[in-house]
Amino acid sequence: MPAALGPRVRHLTAVEAKPVPARAGGRRTATVEFGTGPVRLPGEGDLPASARRDAYAGPPARRGSPDGATIRADATRLPYQDDTFSLVTARFSLYNLGDPEHVLRELLRVCRPGGRLIIADLVRGNLAGAERDRIERLRDPDHPGTPSIARLTEMITSAGASIRRLDVFTVERPIEPWLEGARDAVAADRIREALTDEVDGGPRTGAKPRIIGGELWFTQSWAHVAAEPI
């Protein structure tokens, strides 16, 4: 994210946020890594001109800012004054860094009036069941659960923001790169079996799997929310 934003803003601060400790005896997987394997998604749009000033690339920022500096901080206690940044963004990390409502309030605190908070995260449809999380928790037992679209937007507005734009779209991904983060080989095999059974007409998992080019693919719903501090 910092590498993509850096050339388009005047100044960028990247933060490596501290993760929530895993449960005792557990192993937390890198659930926020989305760089492995191809995906099918809409084309990228231009960053609004109003955001091409100071920017805060929120948690996690693993490649550092353009000058090589990376700040480590607690996402619920950022070391910045109020109204510091014109653009604040967190990508696929909101539910992995502590109480998401607390994190949202902190992200909005450091965002200037008239600035933008951009949240990208996994969601499920408002009418979708929770069965989709069964697959996620097979891969990562500490998976916090996938929020509905309504729940995500409600949290953002309750934290003190006005939503300016909401885009929700389906992304298809090959299963094997995603399964590299599974807790063990047994869990990965159970996920493959469940998705293959669904392709063959078995019980639905919510992942909408299909075979593309001889490979097993599945779907995720992503939401991009642009909000402004009130």
KOLNU-696438 format. One line per field, with one value per residue (C-alpha): x, y, z; residue in one letter; residue number from 1. Coordinates in steps of 0.2 Angstrom, whole numbers, plus 5000, padded with zeros to 4 digits. Layout:
! KOLNU-696438
east	X	...
north	Y	...
up	Z	...
code	A	...
pos	NUM	...
END
This chain:
! KOLNU-696438
east	5000	5014	5022	5006	5001	5019	5020	5003	5004	5015	5019	5016	5017	5016	5012	5015	5001	5003	4992	4980	4989	4983	4974	4985	4992	4986	4995	4989	4990	4994	4976	4979	4991	4982	4997	4998	4990	4979	4962	4948	4942	4937	4950	4958	4951	4961	4965	4954	4964	4958	4967	4984	4991	4997	4992	4992	4993	4985	4988	4996	5010	5023	5034	5037	5035	5044	5059	5061	5054	5040	5032	5026	5011	4996	4981	4970	4983	4991	5006	4998	4989	4971	4967	4985	4981	4970	4969	4969	4967	4967	4967	4960	4966	4951	4946	4963	4970	4958	4941	4936	4925	4940	4952	4939	4938	4957	4958	4945	4954	4969	4960	4957	4940	4936	4948	4945	4945	4946	4942	4945	4939	4930	4911	4896	4880	4867	4856	4870	4872	4887	4892	4905	4915	4916	4929	4938	4940	4946	4960	4963	4955	4957	4947	4936	4921	4916	4905	4889	4889	4877	4887	4903	4894	4885	4902	4910	4895	4894	4912	4909	4910	4898	4900	4903	4905	4903	4908	4906	4911	4915	4933	4938	4954	4963	4962	4980	4989	4976	4978	4996	4990	4981	4985	4990	4989	4974	4964	4969	4963	4946	4944	4948	4936	4922	4924	4926	4910	4901	4907	4900	4883	4886	4882	4885	4899	4896	4913	4905	4919	4922	4935	4944	4958	4959	4961	4950	4944	4933	4925	4926	4916	4927	4920	4929	4921	4926	4920	4923	4924	4909
north	5000	5013	5009	5012	5028	5036	5043	5051	5061	5074	5065	5047	5039	5020	5011	4993	4990	4978	4963	4956	4942	4925	4914	4903	4888	4895	4900	4916	4916	4931	4934	4951	4945	4947	4948	4929	4922	4930	4938	4944	4961	4978	4990	5003	5020	5036	5043	5059	5075	5080	5065	5069	5078	5070	5052	5039	5021	5012	4995	4984	4993	4979	4987	5004	5022	5028	5034	5017	5022	5011	5016	5003	5008	5001	5004	5009	5022	5030	5042	5057	5073	5075	5081	5076	5067	5071	5053	5038	5020	5002	4987	4970	4973	4981	4965	4959	4974	4974	4981	4987	5001	5008	5006	5016	5030	5031	5032	5046	5055	5058	5062	5080	5088	5086	5072	5054	5038	5023	5005	4990	4973	4957	4957	4946	4950	4957	4941	4929	4916	4913	4897	4906	4909	4890	4889	4904	4897	4880	4890	4902	4897	4915	4922	4935	4933	4941	4957	4960	4975	4983	4980	4987	5003	5005	5004	5017	5029	5026	5030	5047	5047	5051	5038	5046	5030	5011	4999	4980	4967	4949	4943	4926	4918	4902	4891	4885	4902	4906	4889	4892	4901	4887	4881	4864	4852	4843	4859	4863	4846	4848	4865	4857	4843	4854	4865	4851	4843	4859	4859	4842	4847	4844	4856	4874	4883	4901	4901	4898	4887	4882	4875	4887	4880	4864	4874	4876	4894	4902	4919	4933	4949	4965	4981	4998	5012	5030	5040	5058	5063	5072
up	5000	5004	4988	4978	4987	4989	4972	4973	4989	4996	5012	5018	5035	5036	5052	5056	5069	5083	5081	5094	5103	5098	5111	5122	5112	5096	5080	5072	5053	5042	5038	5031	5017	5000	4988	4984	4968	4955	4958	4947	4952	4944	4938	4949	4950	4952	4969	4972	4970	4988	4995	4986	5001	5018	5019	5033	5026	5041	5048	5042	5031	5028	5015	5024	5018	5002	5013	5021	5038	5046	5063	5075	5085	5093	5082	5096	5102	5087	5091	5082	5086	5081	5063	5057	5040	5025	5020	5032	5026	5033	5021	5027	5045	5054	5063	5067	5078	5093	5095	5078	5084	5095	5080	5069	5082	5082	5063	5062	5076	5066	5050	5046	5044	5026	5024	5020	5029	5017	5024	5013	5021	5019	5021	5018	5011	5023	5020	5020	5033	5044	5036	5026	5042	5045	5030	5037	5054	5047	5039	5054	5071	5077	5062	5070	5059	5043	5046	5035	5024	5036	5051	5044	5038	5055	5064	5053	5056	5074	5076	5070	5051	5036	5022	5005	4994	4996	4983	4986	4973	4972	4970	4963	4970	4967	4983	4984	4988	5001	5009	5012	5027	5034	5052	5046	5031	5039	5039	5021	5016	5024	5015	4998	5002	5007	4992	4980	4987	4983	4965	4964	4970	4989	5004	5001	5010	5005	4996	4979	4972	4954	4943	4932	4920	4930	4947	4962	4964	4977	4980	4993	4995	4997	5002	4999	5010	5009	5024	5030	5049	5055
code	M	P	A	A	L	G	P	R	V	R	H	L	T	A	V	E	A	K	P	V	P	A	R	A	G	G	R	R	T	A	T	V	E	F	G	T	G	P	V	R	L	P	G	E	G	D	L	P	A	S	A	R	R	D	A	Y	A	G	P	P	A	R	R	G	S	P	D	G	A	T	I	R	A	D	A	T	R	L	P	Y	Q	D	D	T	F	S	L	V	T	A	R	F	S	L	Y	N	L	G	D	P	E	H	V	L	R	E	L	L	R	V	C	R	P	G	G	R	L	I	I	A	D	L	V	R	G	N	L	A	G	A	E	R	D	R	I	E	R	L	R	D	P	D	H	P	G	T	P	S	I	A	R	L	T	E	M	I	T	S	A	G	A	S	I	R	R	L	D	V	F	T	V	E	R	P	I	E	P	W	L	E	G	A	R	D	A	V	A	A	D	R	I	R	E	A	L	T	D	E	V	D	G	G	P	R	T	G	A	K	P	R	I	I	G	G	E	L	W	F	T	Q	S	W	A	H	V	A	A	E	P	I
pos	1	2	3	4	5	6	7	8	9	10	11	12	13	14	15	16	17	18	19	20	21	22	23	24	25	26	27	28	29	30	31	32	33	34	35	36	37	38	39	40	41	42	43	44	45	46	47	48	49	50	51	52	53	54	55	56	57	58	59	60	61	62	63	64	65	66	67	68	69	70	71	72	73	74	75	76	77	78	79	80	81	82	83	84	85	86	87	88	89	90	91	92	93	94	95	96	97	98	99	100	101	102	103	104	105	106	107	108	109	110	111	112	113	114	115	116	117	118	119	120	121	122	123	124	125	126	127	128	129	130	131	132	133	134	135	136	137	138	139	140	141	142	143	144	145	146	147	148	149	150	151	152	153	154	155	156	157	158	159	160	161	162	163	164	165	166	167	168	169	170	171	172	173	174	175	176	177	178	179	180	181	182	183	184	185	186	187	188	189	190	191	192	193	194	195	196	197	198	199	200	201	202	203	204	205	206	207	208	209	210	211	212	213	214	215	216	217	218	219	220	221	222	223	224	225	226	227	228	229	230
END
